[in-house]
Every structure is written in structure tokens, then in C-alpha cells.
Amino acid sequence: MVTTTKRWKTKRGYLYVQEDECKGCGFCIEFCPKHVLERSDAFNAKGYYAPRAIEPEACVNCKFCELICPDFAIWTQETEDGDG
């Protein structure tokens, strides 16, 4: 199975969502301190709604989404110069 990974540019690097690994629990959406995410309107391969970034420029790469995701389907990557 091919896994779809979405990537958005943030102020300090990148935000990634591995859509097909997500089970749509919504923890990352609900608990994001900067309200970067929302539920996608499209189903993933498992039939769940993965998150999508609506305010990627607001993301500060705090990594809270990574820590709270039970499926390891979301993560951030900080770049040294903030310019990926």
C-alpha cells in the first residue's frame, strides 16, 4: 500500500501528515495550541478524515501534535534557517 504524506511549509520548517496512517481521532486538531489544523473533507485509505493544515504559517513546530498522535501519523521538522 502506498502511503500519502502531505507537507506544509511552516515558519520554522515543515509539518507532515501521513494521511493513510491516521485514524481520525482529532487529538492533533483539538489540542494544537496555535489552531493550525482542521479535519480534511476527504477520506483517507482507511475511511477516516485526516487533518490538514489551514494555518501552516502559525505552526511553531512545538511537536505537541507528534506527542499526542497515537498513530505517529503527524510530525514536524524544524530547519536551522527556518527555510526548509
KEZAGU-327898 format. One record per residue (C-alpha): x, y, z. Coordinates in steps of 0.25 Angstrom, whole numbers, padded with zeros to 4 digits, always signed. Layout:
<nodes>
XYZ/...
</nodes>
This chain:
<nodes>
+0000+0000+0000/+0005+0014-0004/+0004+0024+0008/+0000+0038+0005/+0009+0048+0012/+0005+0063+0011/+0015+0074+0015/+0013+0089+0018/+0023+0100+0020/+0023+0106+0034/+0031+0118+0039/+0042+0109+0045/+0041+0097+0036/+0031+0087+0031/+0018+0080+0036/+0015+0066+0031/+0003+0057+0032/+0004+0043+0027/-0011+0042+0023/-0013+0027+0021/-0007+0024+0035/-0017+0034+0042/-0030+0028+0049/-0036+0042+0050/-0036+0043+0065/-0035+0058+0064/-0026+0060+0076/-0016+0068+0068/-0027+0077+0063/-0033+0079+0077/-0021+0081+0085/-0012+0089+0075/-0008+0102+0083/-0008+0110+0070/-0020+0105+0063/-0012+0100+0051/-0021+0088+0047/-0035+0085+0043/-0042+0072+0039/-0040+0069+0024/-0053+0067+0016/-0047+0055+0008/-0046+0041+0014/-0032+0034+0015/-0030+0020+0010/-0036+0014+0023/-0048+0023+0022/-0045+0033+0033/-0043+0048+0032/-0028+0052+0033/-0024+0066+0038/-0020+0077+0028/-0013+0090+0031/-0021+0102+0030/-0011+0112+0036/+0003+0106+0034/+0009+0119+0036/+0004+0119+0050/+0011+0106+0053/+0023+0108+0063/+0028+0093+0062/+0025+0091+0076/+0023+0076+0073/+0011+0074+0082/+0004+0068+0070/+0015+0058+0069/+0014+0054+0084/-0001+0053+0085/-0003+0045+0072/-0006+0030+0075/-0003+0026+0061/+0010+0034+0059/+0003+0040+0046/+0007+0055+0049/+0021+0061+0051/+0028+0074+0049/+0043+0076+0044/+0050+0089+0049/+0060+0094+0039/+0072+0102+0044/+0069+0114+0036/+0054+0112+0037/+0054+0112+0021/+0053+0097+0019/
</nodes>
